[in-house]
Amino acid sequence: SRLTYSDVVEGYDQHQPRRMSNGRQGMSVCGAFLDDIRNLRANAVLIIGVLTFAVLVWYHSEKLFGDAPPTASRSRLKLNGGFDNIKNEVLDIEKAMTDILANHKGVSQAAELAKMAVREQYELRSKYRAAAIFVFKQPGTNLHLAMRNAAKRNFVKEIVLLQDLSKPVDSFGNEVKEWLKHPKEVYGKAVNYVKSTEPLDELHKFYACAAHTKDTRTNVCFYQAPARDTENYIESLWSTFLRSPSLLYTAVGAMTYYNDAELRFREDAYGIDAGFAYMNAGAFFLKSHAVNFVKRIEQLQVEDKTMYGPEVESPAKLYRRSADVFFSLWLNRPPCELSNDIVPYKRQIDEPKVYERNAFARRALQSESHVLALKLLLEQAITYRDGLAKISRVGRVTNRTLTTYRPDAYSSCANDKCLLITNVPAVSPTPTHLNGYQLGTRLKDLLERKLPPQECDVFKAHQYHYAVDGNPSTQWVTTSANISEGDYYGLDLLKLHKDLQNVTVLAAHPFQDEMVVEVSMRGRSWYPVTSKPKGFVKSSWRGFPVTEYVYDLSDSLAAAWQRILELPSQKHAQTPTPPLYIRFLRFRALKDYNLPFIVMDISYRVGKPLDALASKRIKKMRAPGN
């Protein structure tokens, strides 16, 4: 019989010694390892390296973990005692640092201010709870998007949907039907659906806020028209509201902002300091204001029936149709409007977004309501001056209620994580000594314009928002041709931060590196930071070099703390200390310049925001039984 190929292979495997993979037949393991060492093969070098590292660790372990010198016997190595030594050294260092900080008056004062700022931030955000108000005729995609945008905010606790069924058809001629399958909740936030057949028009939002919020803890209302997209500024608008909650806060476009800034009135002799505001693009106001305003409107309607009689048409229609006008002026407090990029929701894919319409023409259509609102405000002021009681925003007007503070925030950053702050106005302040006739004449002249003036077009082309829109090709240019000593601009970071690393400014005014950088926790006291910026010329704008300035605030603040800790004890109390947390930063002019601010972009880099541990401790301290 003939042998097959498989028989030959099997016989060879059974009777021949196995060869090694590298061809070293018959070598033992030790011999193969010595051969690897002689030829510096990788596996041998790796093994020798590991063994050498282990020997080094073994040799130095007595220095690290024991009390005996490295030449001592291995039997005297005490690992547990060695670890205790390291722990004791760390505790000694911590104790020394604690003693230094406790005995340093400046540091201890900074710590107390930091605790106060953290507590204030926590209490404000815990105290105010908002209800989102939506008034609509027909439910649709825009309403769903608006509800979701509001519901995912922590400060919004409930949603009120008020369907206006006062007319059988909407403005497009479609039949208006009750929304039977309305949502019960959105993202865990309860939804209260209300239908109204009364022709209240703009008054609907105030009735919804005053009477249809179910949560008794709700004390703030947020209103927006369902067609408006507030995604890019709702958080910053809320943070601005918390700075002075007694005011009305709205988001508007640049043209509306300029128009409303001109329509502000102040008369110190009558105690008037008020202005008009546009609320459809997003507005925050106290629920107590809505309650008192509804009472005031109801009282005016009763007075009008007595005054005019049933056969004469009373101004009640104006109250309903232009309730926003009456509300903003009735508050007798200057509204805080943010000049933002206002756009509606897209109705379909690839549809271009339509920007704000002509604010001047809109105000002109409501001229009668504006005049009546000013007349009512003057009557209220005269009544107050004569010492007569009446219904006002909080019951009776006093000098204290007329003292207001308008935050210096003017536009939301494109990412909704900061705000532009400045003290340079877009419109010159109104005179403070105008009698009733002068106020009425001025209002009439302003309302007769249906097209924006040239000054408004200039402001719109270089508006506040262009400093923080993230687009280096746009620029905010102050309307004032000259910058005075003390003028500033900067950012509100919305929250306290413990690790502000750097700030980058893209600007064309040539005096940026001469301005002082200041930081603050609460915007009341400011600390100057010694930080020389690094400048890089990027382009040019109208003959001015556009330069990127980078400020390394982290190193500058660390160096400031180092200098403070090295001061003698007698200088501790008199030396200002940097804030431990930072929310506000600004650039302030130290002298006059014959040029405006020209800012293309402001950005910042920061570490983690205020750590949750501090907030948890405050919450624990405030818990019942603690």
TORLO-29068 format. One line per field, with one value per residue (C-alpha): x, y, z; residue number from 1; chain. Coordinates in steps of 0.05 Angstrom, whole numbers. Each point is the difference from the previous one (the first is absolute). Layout:
east [X; ...]
north [Y; ...]
up [Z; ...]
nr [NUM; ...]
kette [A; ...]
END
This chain:
east [0; 23; 7; -43; 23; -40; 34; 68; -18; -31; 60; 48; -37; 0; 74; 36; 18; -41; 37; -4; -34; 65; 38; 39; -12; 13; 15; -26; -41; 60; 44; -52; -5; 76; 0; -54; 42; 62; -38; -40; -67; -62; -28; 65; 9; -71; 9; 66; -33; -57; 48; 44; -60; -23; 69; 1; -69; 22; 64; -34; -62; 31; 13; -72; -38; 45; 42; 63; 56; 3; 58; -40; -26; -64; -30; -4; -43; -66; -48; -57; 44; 27; -69; -16; 60; -23; -71; 28; 42; -61; -40; 56; 1; -76; 3; 54; -40; -62; 37; 27; -69; -35; 49; 0; -55; -2; -8; -52; -40; 3; -25; -59; -18; 5; -47; -49; 1; -10; -57; -33; 4; -30; -56; -19; -4; -40; -46; -27; -42; -27; -61; 4; -61; -22; -61; -22; -58; 23; 48; 57; 73; 25; -40; 29; 71; -11; -29; 59; 50; -31; -13; 73; 20; 11; -33; -65; -44; -66; -31; -66; -33; -56; -39; -36; -69; -30; -6; -24; 56; 73; 35; 8; -74; 9; -51; 23; -16; 13; 64; -26; 65; 45; 60; -5; 74; 63; 67; -31; -29; -75; -42; -63; -46; -50; -49; -28; -58; 9; 29; 59; 54; 66; -31; -3; 72; -10; -64; 35; 58; -44; -55; 20; 66; -13; 64; -8; 75; 2; 20; 27; -31; 35; -38; 17; -39; 1; 32; 62; 63; 30; 51; 60; -15; -51; 54; 36; -67; -17; 68; -9; -70; 30; 45; -60; -65; -47; 10; -29; 50; -9; 41; -8; 35; 47; -51; -52; 53; 18; -73; -17; 62; -25; -69; 25; -26; 25; -27; 29; -51; -57; 40; -5; 54; -32; 4; -34; 21; -15; -16; -15; 72; 6; -13; 8; -42; -23; -67; -18; 7; -49; -50; 2; -3; -63; -31; 19; -31; -64; -4; 11; -56; -48; 20; -9; -70; -18; 34; -21; -67; -26; -11; 73; 57; 50; 76; -10; 17; 66; 16; -12; 33; 62; 7; 75; 5; -40; 36; 70; -17; -45; 59; 34; 67; 48; -6; 65; 2; 55; 18; 4; -6; -76; -23; -63; -2; 8; -65; 32; 69; 46; -49; 38; -10; -35; 31; -36; -50; -3; -8; -15; -60; -25; 3; -33; -60; -8; 11; -69; 16; 68; -29; -55; 51; 42; -62; -18; 71; -2; -67; 29; 61; -44; -43; 62; 26; -66; 5; -62; -4; -6; 17; 71; 48; 8; -58; 24; 56; 57; 68; 30; -40; 25; 72; 22; 64; 6; 54; 55; -14; -16; 6; 4; 60; -13; 9; -46; 55; 17; -24; 32; 3; 16; -16; 1; -73; -25; -47; 15; -35; -67; -7; -21; -40; -60; -70; -61; -10; 73; -5; -62; 29; 64; -38; -45; 60; 35; -62; -12; 61; -14; 71; 63; 45; 72; 26; -40; 28; 71; -14; -31; 61; 47; -47; 17; -10; 56; 51; -22; -31; 62; 10; 66; -25; -53; 16; -32; 18; -24; -46; 39; 60; 43; 15; 4; 39; -39; -36; 4; -24; 7; -37; -49; 15; -70; 28; 57; 62; 61; 49; -2; 60; 4; -40; 9; -22; 0; -2; 19; 5; 75; -4; -23; 67; -3; -66; -1; -30; -46; -37; -56; -45; -64; 13; 5; 74; 53; 71; 52; 40; 72; -1; 39; -35; 34; -20; -5; -22; -52; -27; -21; -66; -6; 73; 4; 39; -45; 40; -13; 17; 9; -2; 28; -42; 15; 75; -13; -49; 47; 57; -44; -17; 73; 18; -56; 22; 70; -21; 15; -58; -9; -19; -51; -62; 16; 19; -57; -3; -23; -69; 0; -57; -11; -64; 14; 60; 9; 49; -1; 30; 48; -3; -38; 8; -23; -22; -58; 3; 7; -10; -5; -4; 10; 11; 25; 24; -18; 7; -58; -54; -13; 9; -63; 30; -10; -72; -13; 28; -44; -61; 17; 7; -68; -35; -51; 31; 69]
north [0; 71; 53; 61; 72; 3; -64; 30; 64; -36; -46; 59; 37; -61; -19; 66; 48; 65; 60; 68; 57; 38; -60; -14; -75; -37; 60; 2; 58; 30; -8; 34; 57; 9; 0; 54; 43; -9; 24; 54; -27; 39; -52; -6; 75; 7; -54; 31; 69; -25; -36; 62; 45; -51; 1; 76; 2; -51; 38; 68; -25; 8; 74; 11; -44; -16; 33; -41; 23; -34; -46; -28; -71; -13; -31; 68; 30; 27; 17; 21; 47; 30; 16; 32; 45; 25; 12; 38; 45; 16; 17; 45; 38; 8; 25; 50; 26; 5; 40; 47; 11; 7; 52; 39; 52; 14; -73; -13; 61; -25; -68; 32; 40; -63; -36; 58; 0; -75; 4; 58; -37; -62; 36; 41; -61; -37; 58; 15; -52; 16; -22; 2; 34; -15; 33; -30; -11; -61; -53; -17; -18; 68; -6; -69; 25; 61; -44; -48; 57; 29; -67; -22; 61; -13; 65; -15; -42; -1; 19; 36; -8; 51; -11; 62; -23; 70; -3; -58; 8; 21; 54; -49; -17; -70; -25; 3; -63; -21; -39; -66; -39; 51; -26; -12; 11; 17; -27; -13; 71; 3; 33; 38; 9; 57; 23; 70; 28; 72; 50; 20; 2; 19; -3; -75; -9; 40; -37; -66; 20; 28; -53; -64; -22; -61; -2; 47; 10; 30; 73; 16; -5; -8; 18; -8; -4; -73; 20; 30; -41; 18; -58; 47; 48; -27; -20; 67; 38; -39; 14; 74; -3; -28; 61; 46; -39; 60; 22; -24; -38; -11; -22; 43; 14; 58; 45; -12; 12; 67; 21; -20; 34; 65; -11; 2; 55; 28; 58; 4; 51; -49; -63; -28; -46; -46; -25; -44; -72; -53; -68; -49; -24; -20; 35; -13; 36; -12; -34; 53; 53; -38; -7; 75; 19; -41; 34; 68; -16; -25; 64; 43; -37; 15; 73; 5; -27; 52; 56; -15; -36; -58; 40; 25; -47; -3; -12; -73; -25; 36; -33; -68; 12; 35; -30; -7; 76; 14; -52; 23; 73; -14; -34; 68; -34; 1; -66; -39; -21; -43; 16; -70; -37; -11; -53; -43; -75; -29; -24; -50; -25; 51; 56; 66; 32; 67; 52; 53; 45; 76; 18; 73; -18; -47; 54; 50; -47; 0; 75; 10; -54; 30; 69; -28; -41; 62; 39; -53; 0; 76; -4; -53; 44; 60; -42; -23; 71; 22; -56; -39; -76; -41; -68; -5; -55; -15; 37; 71; 36; 24; 29; -68; -34; 51; -15; -51; -30; -20; -53; 18; -60; 16; -63; -75; -39; -45; -63; 28; -9; 73; 72; 64; 52; 73; 70; 32; 13; -5; 60; 63; 1; 36; 66; -7; 64; -1; 20; -38; 41; -9; -75; -5; 42; -41; -65; 25; 21; -67; -40; 37; -32; -63; -10; -5; 61; -2; -7; -64; -29; 15; -34; -61; -7; 0; -24; -28; -72; 3; 1; -69; -34; -42; 30; 38; 35; 39; 55; 39; 73; 48; 54; 51; 23; 8; -44; 33; -21; -54; -27; -76; -63; -73; -64; -28; -75; -14; -42; 1; -34; -21; -9; 57; -15; 51; 51; 16; 66; 15; 76; 56; 58; 12; 12; -70; -18; 65; -19; -32; -70; -7; -61; -5; -52; 40; 61; 47; 3; -11; -25; 23; -57; 14; -36; 24; -28; -35; 35; -31; 42; -39; 49; 72; 38; 69; 14; -27; -65; -54; -30; -62; 12; -60; 12; -57; 13; -66; 14; 72; -17; -54; 49; 51; -52; -17; 73; 7; -61; 28; 67; 15; -8; 75; 10; -57; 39; 60; -42; -18; -73; -32; -32; -75; -7; 42; 16; 68; 26; 67; 45; 72; 62; 38; 64; 34; -21; 33; -67; -48; -73; -45; -72; -59; -57; -17; -71; -34; -67; -23; -64; -33; 46; 7; -70; -35; -16; 72; 1; -68; 26; 62; -44; -45; 60; 26; -67; -8; -24; 25]
up [0; -14; 55; -5; 13; 65; 26; -12; 36; 60; 6; -4; 56; 45; -6; -10; 57; -2; -27; 33; -36; -10; -25; 65; 2; 64; 43; 72; 27; 36; -60; -45; 51; 1; -76; 1; 47; -43; -62; 38; -20; 24; 47; 39; 5; 26; 53; 24; 4; 43; 47; 6; 16; 53; 33; 1; 33; 50; 16; 10; 35; 68; -14; -21; 49; 59; 54; -13; -48; -68; 23; 57; 1; -38; 63; 32; -56; 29; -55; 45; 39; -65; -26; 67; -8; -68; 27; 60; -46; -42; 62; 25; -66; 1; 72; -17; -59; 43; 52; -53; -31; 67; 26; -66; 7; -74; -19; 53; -23; -72; 23; 35; -62; -42; 48; -4; -76; -4; 50; -37; -67; 30; 36; -62; -44; 53; 16; -69; -37; -69; -39; -76; -31; -72; -31; -67; -46; -39; 27; -46; -6; 23; 65; 14; -12; 45; 56; -4; 1; 63; 35; -2; 42; 74; 20; -37; 46; -38; -67; -11; -68; -13; -64; -25; -24; -2; -76; -43; -51; 3; -41; -58; -2; 31; 50; 72; 39; 71; 9; 26; 0; 34; 39; 74; 13; -39; 25; 68; 6; 12; -55; 18; -60; 3; -53; -1; -40; 25; -50; 44; -55; 33; 70; -6; 22; 64; 19; -14; 45; 55; 3; -35; 31; 43; 40; 59; 2; -70; 6; -70; -69; -66; -62; -73; -65; -24; -67; 32; 11; 68; 2; -6; 56; 51; 51; -3; 4; 63; 32; -14; 31; 65; 6; 13; -1; 8; -72; -66; -42; -74; -61; -63; -66; -11; -33; 55; 53; -30; -8; 72; 27; -30; 31; 71; 45; 65; 42; 69; 24; -13; 18; -71; -28; -52; -71; -51; -13; -52; 31; -57; -8; 73; 66; 75; 52; 71; 10; 52; -54; -44; 57; 17; -74; -11; 61; -29; -68; 32; 41; -62; -36; 57; 1; -76; 3; 52; -38; -72; 10; -41; -64; -6; -18; 57; -7; 23; -69; 3; 67; -32; -67; 27; 69; -7; -11; 63; 42; -16; 13; 60; 37; 2; -2; -59; -37; -12; -72; -31; -72; -29; -66; -3; -49; -7; -4; -70; -28; -47; -19; -35; 11; 12; 68; -1; 47; 40; -34; 1; 73; -16; -43; 54; 53; -46; -8; 76; 9; 32; 52; 15; 12; 45; 39; 12; 21; 51; 26; 9; 35; 47; 13; 15; 47; 36; 5; 31; 50; -21; 4; -63; -29; -26; -13; 75; 30; 14; -36; 44; -13; 15; -54; -51; 16; -52; -28; -72; -10; -48; -45; -73; -43; 6; -25; -60; 43; 55; 52; 11; -9; -26; 55; -10; 25; -69; -22; -71; 10; 38; 68; 1; 36; 73; 4; -48; 19; -22; -64; -20; 12; -42; -56; -1; -3; -56; -42; 10; -18; -65; -31; -41; -24; 42; 1; -25; 71; 9; -65; 24; 67; -35; -45; 61; 55; 69; -21; -51; 56; 25; -61; -13; -69; -8; -63; 39; 50; 56; -5; 54; -26; 40; -40; 62; 59; 68; 62; 37; -62; -2; -34; 19; 14; 51; 4; 29; 58; 49; -28; 40; -58; -50; -43; -56; -39; -74; -30; -75; -6; -47; 49; 11; 75; 22; 33; 40; 34; 68; 9; 60; 28; 50; 35; 5; -44; 59; 17; -52; 5; -52; -30; -22; -67; -60; -62; -58; -65; -69; -60; -39; -52; -8; 3; -31; 9; 72; 12; 29; 56; 42; 73; 45; 76; 43; 62; 34; 8; 18; 56; 26; 3; 36; 54; 7; 12; 51; 40; 4; 29; 73; 48; 12; -73; -4; 15; -46; -61; -48; -19; -65; 0; 11; -50; -62; -38; -30; -39; -34; -36; 26; -32; 45; -41; -56; -73; -63; -28; 14; 22; -61; 23; -48; 50; 74; 23; 63; 24; 69; 41; 33; 28; 74; 29; 21; 68; 25; -24; 34; 65; -3; -16; 59; 47; -22; 6; 57; 64; -17]
nr [1; 2; 3; 4; 5; 6; 7; 8; 9; 10; 11; 12; 13; 14; 15; 16; 17; 18; 19; 20; 21; 22; 23; 24; 25; 26; 27; 28; 29; 30; 31; 32; 33; 34; 35; 36; 37; 38; 39; 40; 41; 42; 43; 44; 45; 46; 47; 48; 49; 50; 51; 52; 53; 54; 55; 56; 57; 58; 59; 60; 61; 62; 63; 64; 65; 66; 67; 68; 69; 70; 71; 72; 73; 74; 75; 76; 77; 78; 79; 80; 81; 82; 83; 84; 85; 86; 87; 88; 89; 90; 91; 92; 93; 94; 95; 96; 97; 98; 99; 100; 101; 102; 103; 104; 105; 106; 107; 108; 109; 110; 111; 112; 113; 114; 115; 116; 117; 118; 119; 120; 121; 122; 123; 124; 125; 126; 127; 128; 129; 130; 131; 132; 133; 134; 135; 136; 137; 138; 139; 140; 141; 142; 143; 144; 145; 146; 147; 148; 149; 150; 151; 152; 153; 154; 155; 156; 157; 158; 159; 160; 161; 162; 163; 164; 165; 166; 167; 168; 169; 170; 171; 172; 173; 174; 175; 176; 177; 178; 179; 180; 181; 182; 183; 184; 185; 186; 187; 188; 189; 190; 191; 192; 193; 194; 195; 196; 197; 198; 199; 200; 201; 202; 203; 204; 205; 206; 207; 208; 209; 210; 211; 212; 213; 214; 215; 216; 217; 218; 219; 220; 221; 222; 223; 224; 225; 226; 227; 228; 229; 230; 231; 232; 233; 234; 235; 236; 237; 238; 239; 240; 241; 242; 243; 244; 245; 246; 247; 248; 249; 250; 251; 252; 253; 254; 255; 256; 257; 258; 259; 260; 261; 262; 263; 264; 265; 266; 267; 268; 269; 270; 271; 272; 273; 274; 275; 276; 277; 278; 279; 280; 281; 282; 283; 284; 285; 286; 287; 288; 289; 290; 291; 292; 293; 294; 295; 296; 297; 298; 299; 300; 301; 302; 303; 304; 305; 306; 307; 308; 309; 310; 311; 312; 313; 314; 315; 316; 317; 318; 319; 320; 321; 322; 323; 324; 325; 326; 327; 328; 329; 330; 331; 332; 333; 334; 335; 336; 337; 338; 339; 340; 341; 342; 343; 344; 345; 346; 347; 348; 349; 350; 351; 352; 353; 354; 355; 356; 357; 358; 359; 360; 361; 362; 363; 364; 365; 366; 367; 368; 369; 370; 371; 372; 373; 374; 375; 376; 377; 378; 379; 380; 381; 382; 383; 384; 385; 386; 387; 388; 389; 390; 391; 392; 393; 394; 395; 396; 397; 398; 399; 400; 401; 402; 403; 404; 405; 406; 407; 408; 409; 410; 411; 412; 413; 414; 415; 416; 417; 418; 419; 420; 421; 422; 423; 424; 425; 426; 427; 428; 429; 430; 431; 432; 433; 434; 435; 436; 437; 438; 439; 440; 441; 442; 443; 444; 445; 446; 447; 448; 449; 450; 451; 452; 453; 454; 455; 456; 457; 458; 459; 460; 461; 462; 463; 464; 465; 466; 467; 468; 469; 470; 471; 472; 473; 474; 475; 476; 477; 478; 479; 480; 481; 482; 483; 484; 485; 486; 487; 488; 489; 490; 491; 492; 493; 494; 495; 496; 497; 498; 499; 500; 501; 502; 503; 504; 505; 506; 507; 508; 509; 510; 511; 512; 513; 514; 515; 516; 517; 518; 519; 520; 521; 522; 523; 524; 525; 526; 527; 528; 529; 530; 531; 532; 533; 534; 535; 536; 537; 538; 539; 540; 541; 542; 543; 544; 545; 546; 547; 548; 549; 550; 551; 552; 553; 554; 555; 556; 557; 558; 559; 560; 561; 562; 563; 564; 565; 566; 567; 568; 569; 570; 571; 572; 573; 574; 575; 576; 577; 578; 579; 580; 581; 582; 583; 584; 585; 586; 587; 588; 589; 590; 591; 592; 593; 594; 595; 596; 597; 598; 599; 600; 601; 602; 603; 604; 605; 606; 607; 608; 609; 610; 611; 612; 613; 614; 615; 616; 617; 618; 619; 620; 621; 622; 623; 624; 625; 626]
kette [A; A; A; A; A; A; A; A; A; A; A; A; A; A; A; A; A; A; A; A; A; A; A; A; A; A; A; A; A; A; A; A; A; A; A; A; A; A; A; A; A; A; A; A; A; A; A; A; A; A; A; A; A; A; A; A; A; A; A; A; A; A; A; A; A; A; A; A; A; A; A; A; A; A; A; A; A; A; A; A; A; A; A; A; A; A; A; A; A; A; A; A; A; A; A; A; A; A; A; A; A; A; A; A; A; A; A; A; A; A; A; A; A; A; A; A; A; A; A; A; A; A; A; A; A; A; A; A; A; A; A; A; A; A; A; A; A; A; A; A; A; A; A; A; A; A; A; A; A; A; A; A; A; A; A; A; A; A; A; A; A; A; A; A; A; A; A; A; A; A; A; A; A; A; A; A; A; A; A; A; A; A; A; A; A; A; A; A; A; A; A; A; A; A; A; A; A; A; A; A; A; A; A; A; A; A; A; A; A; A; A; A; A; A; A; A; A; A; A; A; A; A; A; A; A; A; A; A; A; A; A; A; A; A; A; A; A; A; A; A; A; A; A; A; A; A; A; A; A; A; A; A; A; A; A; A; A; A; A; A; A; A; A; A; A; A; A; A; A; A; A; A; A; A; A; A; A; A; A; A; A; A; A; A; A; A; A; A; A; A; A; A; A; A; A; A; A; A; A; A; A; A; A; A; A; A; A; A; A; A; A; A; A; A; A; A; A; A; A; A; A; A; A; A; A; A; A; A; A; A; A; A; A; A; A; A; A; A; A; A; A; A; A; A; A; A; A; A; A; A; A; A; A; A; A; A; A; A; A; A; A; A; A; A; A; A; A; A; A; A; A; A; A; A; A; A; A; A; A; A; A; A; A; A; A; A; A; A; A; A; A; A; A; A; A; A; A; A; A; A; A; A; A; A; A; A; A; A; A; A; A; A; A; A; A; A; A; A; A; A; A; A; A; A; A; A; A; A; A; A; A; A; A; A; A; A; A; A; A; A; A; A; A; A; A; A; A; A; A; A; A; A; A; A; A; A; A; A; A; A; A; A; A; A; A; A; A; A; A; A; A; A; A; A; A; A; A; A; A; A; A; A; A; A; A; A; A; A; A; A; A; A; A; A; A; A; A; A; A; A; A; A; A; A; A; A; A; A; A; A; A; A; A; A; A; A; A; A; A; A; A; A; A; A; A; A; A; A; A; A; A; A; A; A; A; A; A; A; A; A; A; A; A; A; A; A; A; A; A; A; A; A; A; A; A; A; A; A; A; A; A; A; A; A; A; A; A; A; A; A; A; A; A; A; A; A; A; A; A; A; A; A; A; A; A; A; A; A; A; A; A; A; A; A; A; A; A; A; A; A; A; A; A; A; A; A; A; A; A; A; A; A; A; A; A; A; A; A; A; A; A; A; A; A; A; A]
END
